[in-house]
Amino acid sequence: MPLGRNVNKSQKDAYNNDVEEITVSDQGENSLYITYLYNALSGLLARIGGTEELMLGERAALRIRAEDEEGELRETVKDLLTEIVGIGYKFRFLSGKLNVALSGHDKDLLCAALIAADYEGDRGYIARKVGDGPEYNIDGLYAFRLGAIKDKWQHIAEYVPAGFSGSDLKQFCDFLVGESKNKVYLQGRTVFGENFKPLRRSCLFGREDTETEIMLSDAGFVYCLGDVEDEVSDFLQKFYAERAIFS
């Protein structure tokens, strides 16, 4: 059954001739990516007025309609598509290729660190391949237009040695954290970017997770606003011992 969200329709007619209509789809088994897009667009659509219709089934799809004279909606959709491929698809690729001696959670942290280390380069490449049009098929984009980046990801996976251990993960993350000047803010279990916008990209791993979110953000410093839960505190002590600032 389709699920719809109609935002500020009383203020703007979402079906007039000036409306931009965009449809994004993926295989049904990848519905979490379409749901991520649906949720990520809610704030923008609340501001500019528009509708989005989520359809789940053998094929998952999202149909978005809104006035978009400035092109903000399309650019936001394209940016989110680069996140879905550069984070969600890359995580699934790496997770299936890596043979490491880590717990499930630590393997997720390794994937997050590998993604963050190369994300800006991946993002630029993917953005050039997304294109423009009324429809975006994410699985088609991945299968037929991203061969070069998949080869690159394969080389990365092959570079990680079999038996990669917890101490190796610590050493690798220490290097990445030490090289980064990026800041994130932590309040409770929510991670915020430098613009204080909540970060939810760990959802593309299948579940929202504070530690994974921090690692995905390529954070060099974590500013903690208030008390920190014990589990997160252990993570910060391990990976951000001198770079977690408490207030």
BELVENDA-V933918 format. One record per run of one state. SS is the DSSP state (a for helix, b for strand, c for the rest). FROM is the first residue (numbers start at 0). TO is the last residue. If there is no record, write none. Layout:
BEGIN
SS:FROM:TO ; SS:FROM:TO
END
This chain:
BEGIN
c:0:1 ; b:2:6 ; c:7:17 ; b:18:26 ; a:27:39 ; c:40:40 ; a:41:47 ; c:48:48 ; b:49:54 ; c:55:57 ; b:58:66 ; c:67:70 ; a:71:96 ; c:97:98 ; b:99:99 ; c:100:102 ; a:103:129 ; c:130:133 ; b:134:136 ; a:137:144 ; c:145:145 ; a:146:158 ; c:159:162 ; b:163:163 ; c:164:164 ; a:165:178 ; c:179:181 ; b:182:186 ; c:187:188 ; b:189:191 ; c:192:196 ; b:197:197 ; c:198:199 ; a:200:204 ; c:205:208 ; a:209:215 ; c:216:219 ; b:220:223 ; c:224:228 ; a:229:238 ; c:239:242 ; b:243:245 ; c:246:246
END
